[in-house]
């Protein structure tokens, strides 16, 4: 599905869930997607004059078709209480890309360095996940036309982590991810045809 939100959200949340580090099961996700995520079928809300210089939320709360898939996978990897998601997808006036801003509660005594170490350890050796250095923010420009998911981490205040993940919905969110999965299934190097 070209409008694949789950990849960036799952990669942005997984290390904390695997570590059992959330102090509140509620995860708030504000995700913005380029127009190509809406598919090729012409619709009034995806015409240039509707999208240009506009930002449009849709299917907010827990009604978006990908929320069930995200919850299923997050609950599968979570240690402790099953997570919940409040999801706000928004149509962004760009051709491609997904930028997800994810808000999570973590222990008050966790530093940003500790969180960054956890993410770096979790994704060490993963060719298509890049945890950005302290102070850098993930943007669509980090991932456009690639199979990479870029992740930035910001401790907004003690106990409140903001994760921003970026991916190209046409590559990492769809075709590139399919090729990556096929490579793994057939015992090929994961990066074959993707780098």
C-alpha positions as CSV (number, residue, x, y, z in Angstrom):
1,X,0.0,0.0,0.0
2,X,1.7,3.3,-1.1
3,X,0.2,5.2,1.8
4,X,1.9,3.0,4.4
5,X,2.0,4.8,7.8
6,X,2.9,1.8,9.9
7,X,6.6,1.3,9.0
8,X,7.8,4.7,10.4
9,X,5.5,4.5,13.4
10,X,6.6,0.9,14.3
11,X,10.3,1.7,13.8
12,X,9.9,4.9,15.9
13,X,8.2,3.1,18.8
14,X,9.7,-0.4,18.8
15,X,12.9,0.0,20.9
16,X,10.9,1.5,23.8
17,X,8.2,-1.2,23.7
18,X,10.7,-4.0,23.5
19,X,12.5,-2.5,26.5
20,X,9.2,-2.1,28.4
21,X,10.1,1.5,28.9
22,X,6.7,3.3,28.4
23,X,5.2,4.6,31.6
24,X,1.9,5.3,29.9
25,X,0.4,3.0,27.3
26,X,-0.9,5.9,25.2
27,X,1.1,6.8,22.1
28,X,0.1,9.9,20.2
29,X,1.0,10.0,16.5
30,X,0.7,13.0,14.2
31,X,1.7,11.8,10.8
32,X,1.9,13.8,7.6
33,X,1.8,12.1,4.2
34,X,2.5,13.2,0.6
35,X,-0.3,13.1,-1.9
36,X,0.9,9.9,-3.6
37,X,-0.1,8.1,-0.3
38,X,-3.7,8.7,-1.3
39,X,-3.3,6.4,-4.4
40,X,-3.7,7.1,-8.1
41,X,-7.5,7.2,-8.3
42,X,-8.6,10.8,-8.9
43,X,-10.5,12.3,-5.9
44,X,-11.5,15.9,-5.3
45,X,-9.4,16.1,-2.1
46,X,-6.2,15.2,-3.9
47,X,-6.5,17.6,-6.8
48,X,-3.7,20.2,-6.9
49,X,-6.0,23.1,-6.1
50,X,-7.3,21.3,-3.0
51,X,-3.9,20.2,-1.7
52,X,-1.7,23.2,-2.7
53,X,-0.9,25.5,0.3
54,X,-3.1,23.4,2.5
55,X,-2.7,20.7,5.3
56,X,-5.7,18.4,5.8
57,X,-6.2,16.0,8.7
58,X,-8.4,13.0,8.0
59,X,-9.6,9.8,9.8
60,X,-8.3,11.1,13.1
61,X,-8.5,9.2,16.4
62,X,-8.6,5.5,16.0
63,X,-10.5,5.1,12.7
64,X,-7.7,5.2,10.1
65,X,-7.4,1.8,8.3
66,X,-3.8,1.3,9.5
67,X,-4.5,1.8,13.2
68,X,-5.5,-1.9,13.7
69,X,-2.3,-3.1,11.9
70,X,-0.1,-0.8,14.0
71,X,-1.8,-1.9,17.3
72,X,-1.4,-5.5,16.3
73,X,2.3,-5.3,15.7
74,X,3.0,-2.9,18.7
75,X,1.1,-5.2,21.1
76,X,3.0,-8.2,19.7
77,X,6.4,-6.7,20.7
78,X,5.4,-4.8,23.8
79,X,6.6,-5.9,27.2
80,X,4.1,-4.9,29.9
81,X,0.9,-3.1,29.3
82,X,-0.5,-3.2,25.7
83,X,0.0,0.2,24.0
84,X,-2.8,2.3,22.6
85,X,-2.6,4.8,19.7
86,X,-4.3,8.1,19.0
87,X,-3.5,8.7,15.3
88,X,-3.8,11.9,13.3
89,X,-2.9,11.4,9.6
90,X,-2.7,14.6,7.6
91,X,-2.4,15.1,3.8
92,X,0.7,17.2,3.1
93,X,1.1,19.2,-0.1
94,X,4.1,17.3,-1.4
95,X,4.4,14.4,-3.8
96,X,5.9,11.8,-1.5
97,X,7.0,11.0,2.0
98,X,5.7,10.4,5.5
99,X,6.8,12.3,8.5
100,X,5.5,11.0,11.8
101,X,5.8,12.8,15.1
102,X,5.3,10.4,18.0
103,X,4.8,11.4,21.6
104,X,5.5,8.9,24.4
105,X,5.9,8.9,28.2
106,X,9.1,7.3,29.5
107,X,10.6,7.2,33.0
108,X,11.4,10.6,34.4
109,X,15.0,9.6,35.1
110,X,15.8,8.5,31.5
111,X,18.2,10.9,29.8
112,X,18.1,11.6,26.0
113,X,21.5,9.9,25.8
114,X,20.1,6.7,27.4
115,X,17.2,6.7,24.9
116,X,19.6,7.3,22.0
117,X,21.8,4.4,23.2
118,X,18.7,2.1,23.3
119,X,17.7,3.1,19.7
120,X,21.3,2.8,18.4
121,X,21.7,-0.6,20.0
122,X,18.3,-1.8,18.6
123,X,19.1,-0.7,15.1
124,X,22.8,-1.4,15.0
125,X,23.5,-3.2,11.7
126,X,20.2,-2.3,10.2
127,X,21.1,-0.9,6.8
128,X,17.8,1.0,6.3
129,X,17.3,2.6,9.7
130,X,19.3,5.7,10.7
131,X,19.1,7.1,14.2
132,X,20.1,10.8,13.7
133,X,22.6,12.4,16.1
134,X,21.5,14.6,19.0
135,X,20.1,17.9,17.8
136,X,19.3,16.7,14.3
137,X,15.6,16.5,13.3
138,X,14.3,13.9,10.8
139,X,12.9,15.5,7.7
140,X,11.4,14.3,4.4
141,X,14.7,15.3,2.8
142,X,16.5,12.6,4.8
143,X,14.6,9.8,3.1
144,X,13.1,10.9,-0.3
145,X,13.7,8.3,-3.0
146,X,15.4,5.9,-0.5
147,X,14.4,2.7,1.4
148,X,15.7,4.4,4.6
149,X,13.7,5.3,7.8
150,X,15.4,8.3,9.6
151,X,14.6,8.7,13.3
152,X,15.3,11.7,15.5
153,X,14.8,11.7,19.3
154,X,14.0,14.7,21.5
155,X,13.5,14.7,25.2
156,X,11.0,17.5,25.5
157,X,11.1,17.4,29.3
158,X,11.8,14.7,31.8
159,X,9.5,11.8,31.0
160,X,8.2,13.0,27.6
161,X,10.0,11.8,24.5
162,X,9.2,13.0,21.0
163,X,10.3,10.7,18.2
164,X,10.2,11.9,14.6
165,X,10.4,9.3,11.9
166,X,10.7,10.0,8.1
167,X,10.2,7.6,5.3
168,X,9.5,7.6,1.6
169,X,6.0,6.1,1.3
170,X,6.7,5.0,-2.3
171,X,9.9,3.2,-1.4
172,X,10.2,2.3,2.3
173,X,6.4,2.3,2.7
174,X,5.8,0.1,-0.3
175,X,8.0,-1.2,-3.2
176,X,11.3,-1.0,-1.4
177,X,10.1,-2.7,1.7
178,X,8.6,-5.5,-0.6
179,X,12.0,-6.0,-2.2
180,X,13.8,-5.9,1.2
181,X,11.4,-8.6,2.4
182,X,11.9,-10.7,-0.7
183,X,15.6,-10.5,-0.3
184,X,15.4,-11.8,3.2
185,X,13.0,-14.6,2.2
186,X,15.3,-15.8,-0.5
187,X,18.5,-15.5,1.5
188,X,19.9,-12.6,-0.5
189,X,21.7,-9.6,1.0
190,X,19.0,-7.4,2.4
191,X,20.2,-4.4,0.4
192,X,20.2,-6.1,-3.0
193,X,18.5,-3.8,-5.5
194,X,18.0,-1.1,-2.9
195,X,21.3,0.7,-2.6
